[in-house]
Amino acid sequence: MADKKPYVLVSVFKEDAKEQDVAQAADKIATIIDDWNAKGNMIWSGSFDDNKTAMSVIEGDQSTAEGFFNTYNDACKSFLSSYMYQWDAMPLLSLLGQKQAAQ
């Protein structure tokens, strides 16, 4: 069994994003997230106050996380630029995680 690790997904609305594309993808995105949760996987997400950028944290082995990201990205690529990083690749978040674990 592969080790589960946290992954960070960052999504930014594209300059030419169309409201219609976002509305059409909403149900598909909700289903992707519901399916992820139904399998017992963790996801935490929130948006930044610029109203353009959001971040999600998921946990899984590399293959599972990449599968989730690819499905999500396919549903959103017409209006979002999305990137996935393994948690340790984001030093600030890793430091915060280590500090929380030490408390």
C-alpha positions in Angstrom: 0.0 0.0 0.0 1.4 3.4 -1.0 2.0 6.1 1.5 -0.7 8.8 1.7 0.7 12.3 1.5 -0.9 15.7 1.4 -1.1 17.5 -2.0 -2.0 21.1 -2.6 -4.0 22.2 -5.6 -3.9 25.8 -6.6 -6.5 27.1 -9.1 -6.6 30.6 -10.6 -9.4 31.9 -12.9 -8.1 32.6 -16.4 -8.5 36.2 -17.7 -10.9 35.0 -20.4 -13.0 32.8 -18.1 -16.7 32.7 -19.1 -19.4 32.6 -16.4 -21.3 30.1 -18.6 -18.3 27.7 -18.6 -18.2 27.9 -14.8 -21.9 27.3 -14.4 -21.8 24.3 -16.8 -19.0 22.7 -14.8 -20.4 23.2 -11.3 -22.4 19.9 -11.1 -19.4 18.0 -12.5 -17.1 19.5 -10.0 -19.5 18.8 -7.1 -19.7 15.2 -8.3 -15.9 14.9 -8.5 -15.6 16.1 -4.9 -18.5 14.0 -3.6 -16.9 10.9 -5.2 -13.6 11.7 -3.6 -15.2 12.1 -0.2 -17.3 9.0 -0.6 -14.1 7.0 -1.0 -13.0 8.2 2.4 -10.5 10.7 1.1 -9.9 14.1 2.7 -10.3 17.4 0.9 -10.1 20.9 2.4 -10.6 23.9 0.2 -11.0 27.6 0.3 -10.7 30.7 -1.8 -8.4 33.7 -1.3 -9.8 37.2 -1.0 -8.7 38.2 -4.5 -11.8 36.2 -5.7 -9.6 34.6 -8.4 -7.5 32.1 -6.6 -8.4 29.0 -4.5 -6.5 26.3 -2.8 -7.4 22.8 -1.9 -5.5 20.2 0.2 -6.1 16.5 -0.6 -4.5 13.4 0.9 -3.7 10.3 -1.0 -0.9 8.3 -2.6 0.7 9.8 -5.7 -1.4 7.9 -8.2 -4.7 8.6 -6.5 -3.9 12.3 -6.1 -2.8 12.6 -9.7 -6.0 10.9 -10.8 -8.1 13.3 -8.8 -6.2 16.3 -10.1 -6.5 15.1 -13.7 -10.2 14.6 -13.5 -10.7 18.0 -11.7 -8.4 19.8 -14.2 -10.2 18.2 -17.2 -13.5 19.6 -15.8 -12.1 23.1 -15.2 -9.4 23.7 -17.7 -11.6 26.0 -19.9 -11.7 28.6 -17.1 -9.1 27.7 -14.5 -5.3 27.3 -14.5 -4.7 24.6 -11.9 -1.5 23.2 -10.5 -0.8 20.4 -8.0 2.2 20.2 -5.6 3.1 17.6 -3.1 2.9 19.4 0.3 6.7 19.2 1.0 7.2 21.1 -2.3 5.7 24.1 -0.7 8.1 25.1 2.1 5.9 27.6 4.0 3.0 25.1 4.3 5.4 22.3 5.3 6.8 24.5 8.0 3.3 25.3 9.3 2.5 21.6 9.2 5.6 20.7 11.2 4.9 23.4 13.7 1.3 22.1 14.2 2.6 18.5 14.6 5.1 19.6 17.2 2.4 21.2 19.4 
